[in-house]
């Protein structure tokens, strides 16, 4: 039976610790409570003004004073909420930034940086499986409020992201000898719909202190697959920015073209770029099955020398996974729920 949509309860931080925003249509809402799948809060800002523009105009304490002044609250179902702020469609991501994921993915030499080219979708958007080996990745994401230097401490807002991945495309394009090069990651992670984001946008007063209390969590069909404290990462947000800065101008092959990390003319990361900080262990992907290595060897020895051995192994692995159906299937539901950050609930469709 198909898993029903969730009605999450999420703790909302006091405004002394963080400002929490959602968006209903074009109206920004300062969220004060989140219970039974509904948010309640105060409409704030000018018409069409999102939380980033509002914070940049009034500052943290100015927005906090606006909330304290009160007004008529509104309540909305989380399924009706839009992406909480306007975001770009070129992003910076960290791969294998949690040790348990690096180990399960059998990647050494990380963490590493890659580009993700996709427009974010809302927290309840459906995700199309198509012909992919579709995998999930819960991640904490930083959003610079203004252009961000890569040689200074990270600042900005936070939101939840699901770095949805087609493992088949990724395996076909990766450099198996040097996966930490980032080759193939943009292609495997950039199809339409592959970046649903959380329903609440958070601006912490103290970024590091806020992150220290975050526990990332993801479930599929109600069964928990991922759970790790965000602070268990290898590179923190400041180091991710620094590592990205060192790759300014670097190019990766991407669907016949090239992808680069987003930087403006001054070498800063543009405001509204998502900086994806990596996923913990628990993804479907767990390296290449030894059976696929054996089958690939048989095919290669049987006369498939026109194709290299690695390609035979990868195609054997993809065929095995499609047969076993361990990856996300139409009807599956990915849910992420994190106190002080919000939730996502994404149904997989054909």
URURHU-V293915 format. One record per residue. N is the residue number from 1. RES is the residue in one small letter. BURIAL is + if it has 16 or more other C-alpha atoms within 10 Angstrom, else -. Layout:
n: {N | N}
res: {RES | RES}
burial: {BURIAL | BURIAL}
This chain:
n: {1 | 2 | 3 | 4 | 5 | 6 | 7 | 8 | 9 | 10 | 11 | 12 | 13 | 14 | 15 | 16 | 17 | 18 | 19 | 20 | 21 | 22 | 23 | 24 | 25 | 26 | 27 | 28 | 29 | 30 | 31 | 32 | 33 | 34 | 35 | 36 | 37 | 38 | 39 | 40 | 41 | 42 | 43 | 44 | 45 | 46 | 47 | 48 | 49 | 50 | 51 | 52 | 53 | 54 | 55 | 56 | 57 | 58 | 59 | 60 | 61 | 62 | 63 | 64 | 65 | 66 | 67 | 68 | 69 | 70 | 71 | 72 | 73 | 74 | 75 | 76 | 77 | 78 | 79 | 80 | 81 | 82 | 83 | 84 | 85 | 86 | 87 | 88 | 89 | 90 | 91 | 92 | 93 | 94 | 95 | 96 | 97 | 98 | 99 | 100 | 101 | 102 | 103 | 104 | 105 | 106 | 107 | 108 | 109 | 110 | 111 | 112 | 113 | 114 | 115 | 116 | 117 | 118 | 119 | 120 | 121 | 122 | 123 | 124 | 125 | 126 | 127 | 128 | 129 | 130 | 131 | 132 | 133 | 134 | 135 | 136 | 137 | 138 | 139 | 140 | 141 | 142 | 143 | 144 | 145 | 146 | 147 | 148 | 149 | 150 | 151 | 152 | 153 | 154 | 155 | 156 | 157 | 158 | 159 | 160 | 161 | 162 | 163 | 164 | 165 | 166 | 167 | 168 | 169 | 170 | 171 | 172 | 173 | 174 | 175 | 176 | 177 | 178 | 179 | 180 | 181 | 182 | 183 | 184 | 185 | 186 | 187 | 188 | 189 | 190 | 191 | 192 | 193 | 194 | 195 | 196 | 197 | 198 | 199 | 200 | 201 | 202 | 203 | 204 | 205 | 206 | 207 | 208 | 209 | 210 | 211 | 212 | 213 | 214 | 215 | 216 | 217 | 218 | 219 | 220 | 221 | 222 | 223 | 224 | 225 | 226 | 227 | 228 | 229 | 230 | 231 | 232 | 233 | 234 | 235 | 236 | 237 | 238 | 239 | 240 | 241 | 242 | 243 | 244 | 245 | 246 | 247 | 248 | 249 | 250 | 251 | 252 | 253 | 254 | 255 | 256 | 257 | 258 | 259 | 260 | 261 | 262 | 263 | 264 | 265 | 266 | 267 | 268 | 269 | 270 | 271 | 272 | 273 | 274 | 275 | 276 | 277 | 278 | 279 | 280 | 281 | 282 | 283 | 284 | 285 | 286 | 287 | 288 | 289 | 290 | 291 | 292 | 293 | 294 | 295 | 296 | 297 | 298 | 299 | 300 | 301 | 302 | 303 | 304 | 305 | 306 | 307 | 308 | 309 | 310 | 311 | 312 | 313 | 314 | 315 | 316 | 317 | 318 | 319 | 320 | 321 | 322 | 323 | 324 | 325 | 326 | 327 | 328 | 329 | 330 | 331 | 332 | 333 | 334 | 335 | 336 | 337 | 338 | 339 | 340 | 341 | 342 | 343 | 344 | 345 | 346 | 347 | 348 | 349 | 350}
res: {x | x | x | x | x | x | x | x | x | x | x | x | x | x | x | x | x | x | x | x | x | x | x | x | x | x | x | x | x | x | x | x | x | x | x | x | x | x | x | x | x | x | x | x | x | x | x | x | x | x | x | x | x | x | x | x | x | x | x | x | x | x | x | x | x | x | x | x | x | x | x | x | x | x | x | x | x | x | x | x | x | x | x | x | x | x | x | x | x | x | x | x | x | x | x | x | x | x | x | x | x | x | x | x | x | x | x | x | x | x | x | x | x | x | x | x | x | x | x | x | x | x | x | x | x | x | x | x | x | x | x | x | x | x | x | x | x | x | x | x | x | x | x | x | x | x | x | x | x | x | x | x | x | x | x | x | x | x | x | x | x | x | x | x | x | x | x | x | x | x | x | x | x | x | x | x | x | x | x | x | x | x | x | x | x | x | x | x | x | x | x | x | x | x | x | x | x | x | x | x | x | x | x | x | x | x | x | x | x | x | x | x | x | x | x | x | x | x | x | x | x | x | x | x | x | x | x | x | x | x | x | x | x | x | x | x | x | x | x | x | x | x | x | x | x | x | x | x | x | x | x | x | x | x | x | x | x | x | x | x | x | x | x | x | x | x | x | x | x | x | x | x | x | x | x | x | x | x | x | x | x | x | x | x | x | x | x | x | x | x | x | x | x | x | x | x | x | x | x | x | x | x | x | x | x | x | x | x | x | x | x | x | x | x | x | x | x | x | x | x | x | x | x | x | x | x | x | x | x | x | x | x | x | x | x | x | x | x | x | x | x | x | x | x | x | x | x | x | x | x}
burial: {- | - | - | - | + | + | + | + | + | + | - | + | + | - | + | - | - | + | + | + | + | + | + | + | - | + | + | + | + | + | + | + | + | + | - | - | + | + | + | + | + | + | + | + | + | - | - | - | + | + | + | + | + | + | + | - | - | - | - | + | - | - | + | + | - | - | + | - | - | - | - | - | - | - | - | + | - | + | + | - | + | + | + | + | + | - | + | + | - | + | + | + | + | + | + | + | + | + | + | + | + | + | - | + | + | - | + | - | - | + | + | + | + | + | + | + | + | + | + | + | + | + | + | + | + | + | + | + | + | - | - | + | + | + | + | + | + | + | + | + | + | + | + | + | + | + | + | + | + | + | - | - | - | + | + | + | + | + | + | + | + | + | + | + | + | + | + | + | + | + | + | + | + | + | - | - | - | - | + | + | + | + | + | + | + | + | + | + | + | + | + | - | + | + | + | + | + | + | + | + | + | + | + | + | + | - | + | - | - | + | + | - | - | + | + | + | + | + | + | + | + | - | - | - | + | + | + | + | - | + | + | - | + | + | + | + | + | + | + | + | + | + | + | + | + | - | - | - | - | - | + | + | + | + | - | - | - | - | + | + | + | + | + | - | - | - | - | + | + | + | + | + | + | + | + | + | + | + | + | + | + | + | + | + | + | - | - | + | - | - | - | + | + | - | + | + | + | - | + | + | - | - | - | - | - | - | - | - | + | - | + | + | + | + | + | + | + | + | - | - | + | - | - | - | - | - | + | + | + | - | - | + | + | + | + | + | + | + | + | + | + | + | + | + | + | + | + | + | - | -}
